Amino acid sequence: MLSPRVRFAALCLALLAGCARKPEPPAYTVTESGTAYSANGWSAAERAEYYHLAEGSELMPYLLAANLKSIKTGKPFLENMERFGFLPDATSSTNPHGLPVGMTVARSRNASAKGIEMVGFSCATCHAGEIAYRGKSVRIDGAPAMVDLQGYQVEFQASLDVTLKDPATLLALVMAM
């Protein structure tokens, strides 16, 4: 039989072991690409779905957006969407065109455009933010975004207007579609 002192010491050690701090999960995770994401419990697949799930918004045909030239950059309008505050995202099965976070492509369900790939926006357009400090950034899903939708719309409309007024440019756009 153990002495009361030994039993007391064993009890104290057991209590101390139970009170030991468990390691806290990190506040963010870093992917292979180097992007850090806030730890919200989402898997990479869930995040990809949130970023590019078509929710019914059909703004314009994808081929129009992809082949329209920006009047400001002279390049395809969808290239470098970071100029409007969109967050870049890699090409994947949920993002086959390599669009930025919050932009979607899905076949139209509208009777007049049925089957045409249409560009739209998802909730992530306005609700995925990124903060940067000393060259490092953390993406926060659900945070406010810094997207300039008005700048996007103004530049898109101006680019489309210039294209529609120039027969050669319009023909090139139509041929690309």
N, C-alpha and C positions, 0 to 999 in steps of 0.2 A: 504494500500500500504506500502511496506517495504521501509525503509529509504535506501539511497544510501550506507551508512556504513554497514548495515546488508546485503544488496545484495553483496557488495564487499567481506565481510567476508565469505558468503556462497560460492561465486565463488572461493575464495582462498582455502577453505576447499575441495571443489570438485576437484580442480586441484591437491591438495596435495594427496587426496585419489587416483587419477588416476596415480600419480607418485610413489605410494607405490610399493616396490619390491615384486614381486611375488616369491614364493619359487621356487628355481631351482631344477630340478629333480636330484636325487643322481647320482654320477658318476658311481655307480655300484649297483647291486642288489645281495642280498644274498638269496640262496635257502634254502629249508628245510634241505638239506644235509650239509649246512654250506659252500658250495662253493660260492665264490663271482664272479660275472660276470660283465664285463664292460657293461655299459648301451648303447647298440647299437640299441635298439628298437625291438629286436627279442623276440618273445614269446618262451616259453620252447619247444613247438612243432617245431618251425622253427629251433631252435638251434639243437635239436635232429636230425632233418632231415639233416642239414648241417654236423653234425658229422658222420653220418652213411649212407648217401645216396649212393648207389652203382651207380657209374658213368661209368661202363663198364670195369673197371680194374679187371682182373682175374689173380691173381698171382699163386694160388695153391688151391687144394681142401681143404675145411675147415677141414675135418676129418684128413687129413695129418697134418696140422698145429696144430690142437687141440690135437693130440695123439703122436706127435713127442716129445721125451724127449730132453731137452737141455743138451749138454755136460758140460756146465758150472754150471748149477744149479741142474741137476738131476731130475728136475720137468718138467711137461708139458711145452713145449716151449712158449706157449701163456700166461703162468702164470707170473705175475710180469713184464709186458712189460715196466714198469717205468724204468727198468734197461737200456733201450735204449732211454729214454726221452719221451716216449709216455705218454699222460695224461690219467689217469683212468676215466672210465665212468660206470655208473650203468647199470644193465640189465633193458631193457625196450622193448616196442613193436618195436621200431626202432633199438634196439640193443639186440636181444634175447640171444646172447651168452656172453654178458657182455664184449665185446671187448673194447679196449681203443679208445679214440677219433681219428677219421680218418681211422679206420679199418672197412671194410664193409664185409658183407656176402650176396651173392645173387646167385640164380640159374643161372648156365651158359647158355649162348645163343649160345655157340660154338657147332657146329654139333657133334664133337667128344666127348664132355663132357656134352651134353644137359641134364639139370635137376640136375646136381651135384652142391651142394653148394660150391661156390668158395670164397676165401678170396681176398680182393682187398684193395686199398687205395682210399680215397676221398681227396678232396682239403684240408680238415681240418687236414690231416696228417702233412702238412707243414705250414698250416695257422691258427693254433689255439695255442696261447702261454699262458704261465702262469708266473707271477712274484710273488715272495714271499719276505716278509719283516717282520722281528720280529714275525715269526710264523703264519702270515696271508698271504693268497695268493689271487690273482685276476686273473681270466682267461680272456683273451682278444681274442675274435674271430676276425680273420683276421690278427693277429700279427704273426710274424715269430715263428715257433716252434723250439724246441731244440732237435728234434728227430735225433738220430744217425742211419740213414738208412744203412750206411756201416757196422757198428757194428752188426746191426740186420741181414744183409745179410751174413756176415762172420760167425756169430754164427749159423745161420740156416743151411748154407751149411755144416759147420763142423759137426753139429749134424746129418744131413741127411747122410753125408759120413760115419760116425761111425756106424749108423744104418744099412746102406746098406752092410757094411763089416762084420756085426755080424749076423749070421743066426737066432739066438734066438731072438735078439732084432727086427730084420726085421719081423720075424713071428708074434711077439707080436704087432707090428705096423699094419701089414696087418690084423690081427684078430680084432683089435680095429676099423678099418675102415669099 
